[in-house]
């Protein structure tokens, strides 16, 4: 329940970007009154909680590299300085990423990722090293029945990222929320933002009853602002600035205002599998050197197949999480409407279509790992969330327009860039042109804007 009628800043969304933004805002400006609003019951319970929660600095885009690299460095700092972030699992576990690639992509990716200016810690795994993975068929001889297409490209080798691995999303969300609350940030959970409303200054007239401005007023940005946030239960608060960090649901809040985000939400599904085949895979010790090697041994890395399927090891439960993203012949957008009936009927279990494991995943997975198509693998669980894609695969941070700042477009890599984006949002609020990231690198804000955007297309989107 909000404690006041007006706030300096209202942050919409308690996911990775929203939490990091609130934390860095209040850290820089402890005088601010800040309210974080989320439709879920706690921090990080939307798509952040449904994600694979991986981190990497292996990107083709220099912008993505610097944003991710600095966020990972901050998470490593937290792990080193907070005892409670080391158990029951560590906040960060950098056991590595392994892209299994056909010859052409192996040459292409190795070239730009190993260039001196990229400063990425990568290793090339030759075909002999790839073949050491038990159960992997680098040269598939079959495709799924009924498809007349040729078998998928053979794997020529692998590209291994050392400064890559998993983050515990619930621990990261809890850290940001706890520290923000300790500094005075308020949280309103189970609260749906239904509408952002314009209010005019100096008696500027608005349309009745919509309270929307007239077209000729679009140039009156200093006198016309979105300054009221209405909730689904009928309550509302006033805000000098609204930061929309609602992930896949941001567009449904901003579209009615004519506020473009240029981002496209798509569903991502994860499947937990176990069994003898999985046990055998998890026992693999690849001939590479990740940053984290407990007991001096290497472990099964996060694997990306040429078909786009991903495999994440869950060591304590002896599971693999198999992931894929709906990008072909599936609707863009979310199934839920955050304004309907004052609720957000988001159900990550319902989004996890178990039938898709057979129809969409196995045909792209079993040619490379035939054992998945046997009784040696059991499907234990499934769930889903959303990726919010930008056109280039880099985040979007808009200029303040009518009192609103949008941050999003994480393209499936929000957790790994969250701390950097939180710092950028704080700088945007303060009207600065650039800011210093955790490791001391300076970053110019308008590179991620829509009006002055200057980012390269990302080629390594999972």
N, C-alpha and C positions, 0 to 999 in steps of 0.2 A: 504494500500500500504506500504510494508516494506520500511524503510527509509535508509537502508544500505545494502551493498552487503554481509556482513559477520556478524554473531552473535555468541556469546559464546554458547548460548543454543537456540534451536528451539523446542517448545513444540507443538506436533501435537494433537489437540483436545482441545476444550474449554468446556468440560463437567466437572463433579464434580472432577475427578482425575486431569485433566489437569489444571484447574483453581487453585485448592489447591496447586498443585506442583509449578506453576509459582509464586503464592503468597509467599510460604515459601522459594523458591529459592531466590527471590529478597529481602525478609526480612532478610535472613541470609547473602546474598552476594549482597549488593547494587551496587557493582562495575560491576556486570555482565550486558551484553547486552542480553536481552531475547525477543524472538518473539513467540507469541502464534498464531497458524494458525488453522482456522476452516472453514469447508465447509458451515456452516450455517451463518445466517445474524447477530447473536449475541450470547452472552455467554449462555450456558445451553439450547440451542434450539434443541439438538439432543435427545437421549434417556433420558437424565436427565429431559428435559421438558415434556416428554411423560410418565414419571414414576408416580407411586403412591406417591413417595417421603415420605416414612415412615422411622422412626428411631427406633431402639430397641437395647438393650444390652442383650437380651435373645437369647443366642446361646449355642449350646453344645460344640463348639470348644473354648478353652481358647484364641486362637489367635483372633478369631472374636470378642469375648467379650471385650478384652482389646482395640482393634482398635475402636470398636463402642463406648464403654464407654467413651473413651477420646475424640472422636469427638463430642459426645452429650454434654459433659462437656464444650467443646469449644463453641458450639452453644449457650448453656445457658449463657456463659460468654458474647457472642456478644449481646444476647438479653438484658442482664442487663446493658450493657455499651453503647448501641447505640439506641437512641430514634427512629431513622428512621426505625429500625427493629421491631418495635412494632405495626405499623399500615401501611396499613389498616387491615392487619391480622398479628399476631405475627410470627416471624421467626420460632419459635418452640412452639408446643402445645402438651404437654405430657399427653394425655387423656387415654393412655393405649392400650395394645394389649390383645386380648382374644383368646387363642387357645381352641376350643371346641373339646374334644378328646374322643375316645373310651377308655375302661377300661385299656387295655394293655399299650397304649401310655401314658395315664394319669399317671400310675405308673412309667413308664420308665422315662418320662420327668421330673416328679416331683422329682425323685431321684437325677438325676445329676444336675438339676437346683437349687435345694435347699441345695446342699452340701455346707459346710462352705467355701470351697476353691473357689466356683463359685462367691460369693459375688454379687448375682443378687437379686433385689427386686421383688419377685414374691409372689402371693397368689394363693391358690387352691380354686376354686369356686365349691361348691358341686352341686349335681343335682338339689336341690331345688332352688339354686341361678340361675342356668341355666334356669330352667323352668319359672323363673320370666320374661324372655324375651318374650313379647307378639308376637305370630306368629311363634315361634320356635317349631318344632316337634323333640325332642331329640331322639325319637325311631321311625324312618321312617318305614312306612308300605308298601311303594310302591317304585318302581324304574321306569324308563321311559318305555313307552310301546314298546314292541318289543324286549326287552332285557330279556333273560331268567335267568340272574344272580340274586342272592339273593339281597335283599335290603342292602344298606350300613350299616356299623356298627352303633349301637346306641351310642349316646353321654352319657358318664358316668359322665362328669364334665368338668370344664374348668381350664386352667392355665392362670393367669392374670399377665402380666408384667407391673410394675408401671412406670419404667423409659423409657417409649416407647410412641410413638405418631407420629405426622406429622411435617414435615419441609416445609417451603415455598420455593420451588426450585428456583424460579425466584429471590427471595430476596437473597438467599445464593449465587447464581451465580453472581448477580449484586455486592454484597459485595466483593467477591474475585476479580472480574474483576476491579472494581473501585480502590480498594486498590493496586492491582498490577500495574495498569496504573499510579496511583499517584506516585509510586516508580520508574517508568521508563520503565515498561514492555510495549512492543508494541503488538498490535493485528492486525491480517489480517483476516477479515471475508469474507464470500463468496469466499473463496480461497481453492480449493481442492489440497491436496498433491497427486501428481500423481506418484512420484518416489523418492526413496532415492538412491543416487549414491555413489559408492565407488570411492575413489581417493587414489592413492598410494603415499607414501612419499619416498624420495630418489630414484626416478625413477623406482619404482616397476611397472612392466608391467601389463596391464589389457587386457582381451579379447577385441577384436574389432569385431563388433561395440557395443557389449552389455555393455562394461565397467565393467564386472564382473571379480573377481579375479580367478586365476587358483587354482585348488584343493590343490596344494602343498603349497599355501600361507596361509592356514588357521591358521598356527601357528604364523604368522607375525602380531600379534595384535597390537604391538606398532608402526608399520610402515604402516599399512593398515587400513583405516577408511572410514566409511560412512560420507561424509562431504559435500554433496550437496543435497539440498531439492528442487525438481522441482515441479512446480505448473501446474495445468491444463491449464492455460492461456499462457503457454510458458515461464513465468518468473522463476527464481530460486534464491536461496540464499545459501551461504556457512554457515556451522555450525560446531563448534568444537564438540558439543554433541547434539544428537537428542533424545528427550524424546517422545515416542509414547504412547499417552493416548487417542487413538481414539475409545475406547469402542469396539462395535461389528465390526467396520470397520478396526480395527488394523491389523487383519490377512491379509486383502487384500493389505495392505501396506507392511507388513513384509514377507509374504509368498514368493514373488518373490526373496527375498534375502536369502531364506533358513533359516530364523530366526523364530524359533518355539515359539508360545505363549502358547500352550497346552490349549487353551480356545475355547469354542463352543458357538457362538451366537444363541439365540433362541428368537422367537417373543413373546412379552407379549401384551395382549390386555386389555383395560379398557373400561367399559360401564357405562355411567351415567344414573341412573334411578331415577324416582320420582313418586309421587302419594300417595294416602291415606295409603297404606300399608307401604310405606317408612316413612311417617309422624309418624305413630304409632311406628315403630321401633326406630326412632330417639328420641322419647320421653322416651325411657327406661333409667332408672337410676340404673345401676347394683350395687349390694351390695359389691363393692370393692372400694379401695382408690387409684386412680391415683395421680400423683404428682401435676398436674394442675387441680384445681376444681374451676372455676370461680363462684362466688356467693355461694361457699360451696357445689355445687351439682355435682354429677358424671354425665357422659355423655356416650352415645353409643360409645363403643371402636372400634378399628380396629379388626375385627373378622376374624378368619381363620377356615374354616370348615374342617372336616375330608376328604372331597373330594378334598381339595386344593383350593377351591374358596375363595376369600377374599372380605371383605366388608369394605369400607372406608367411614366414615361419612363426608359429606361436609355440615356443619351446616348452613352457611349463605344462601346457595341456596336450602336447604332442599333436597339435593340429597344424594344418595349412589353411590360410584364408586365400581362396581363389577369387579373383576380382575381374570384373569387366564393366565397361561403360556403354550404355545404350546410345549409339550415335547414328544408326542407320534405320530408317523407316519406323522411328519411334518419335512421338510428339515432343517438341521442345516446350519446356515449361514445367510447372509443378502441378500435381494432382489436387493439392489443397489450396483453398482460398483463405488467406488469413483474416479476411473481413467477415466471413460468413458466420452468422450466429454468435459473433464474439469469441470464436474458438479457432484454433488451428489443429485440424484433425490429422496431424502428422503421426504416422505409425510406421516406424522403420522395419518392423517385422512384416507388415503387410506389403511393403515395397519390395521385400525380398522374395521375388517370384521363384519358388523352388523348381517349377517346371522349366525355367530358363536354364537351369544347370544342365539338363539333358538336351534342350533344343538349341541353346546358344553357346554354352561353354564347352561341353565335351567335344563337339566337332572341331573347335579351334585349339583344344588342349591335347586330346588323345593322340593325334598324329605325332606329336613330339614326346608325349609321355603315355605310351599305350597302356600302362598299368592302371591309369585312371578309369579306363573303360572295363574294369574287372571288379570282382567282388572284394578285391584287396583295398578298396577305397569306399568309405561310408560317408554319405552326406549327413552331417550332424545338425546344421542350422543355416539359415540365410537371413539377410536383412538388407535394407537399402537406404540410400540417402541421395543427395544431389551434388553434382559438380556444376559450377556456374562459370561457363566459358566466356572469355573475352575473344575478340577477333584474332589477336596475335598470340594468345596464351600467356599474357602478362597481366598483372592486376590493373584495375582502374581506380583512380583517385581523382574525383572531379574537383574543379574550383568551386568555391562556395557560390551558390546561386539561390537568391531569395532566402538565404538563411539555411540552406541545406547542403550538406557534403555527403556524397556517396562514395563508399569504398567497397570493392568487391571484385568480381571477375577473377577469382583465384585459379580457375581452370584446373581444379583438382590438387592444387598445391598451396592451399591457404595456411595450414598449420605450419608448414616449413618457412613461410614468409611473414607470419603473423607479427612477430616482434618488430620487424622493420616497418611494416605497414602501420602499426600502432604509433611508432615514432613519427612517421610521415603525416598521419592524421593530426597528431598534436601540433606539428609544425604548420599544417594547413590552417588549423583553427587560429593559430597565432598570426597568420598572414605572412609567414616567412616563405622565401623562395626555395630554400634548401634546408637540409638538416643533417646532423651527424648520426650515423648508425652506430651500433654497439661497438664495433671494432675500430671506430674512428674514421671510417670512410664517409665522405660527403656525397649526398645524393640530391639531385635537383627534382623538385616535386612535379613540375609540369611535364616531365617525361611520361608520367602515367595519366595525365589528364586526357580529356577527349578533345578539347579545343586546340591544344598544342602538343599532342601525343608524338612521342619519338622513341618507339621501341621496335626492336627487331622481332620478326615472327619466330615463335618457339617451335623447334622441330622435335623436341623430346617431350611431348605430352603423352602421358600414359592413359 
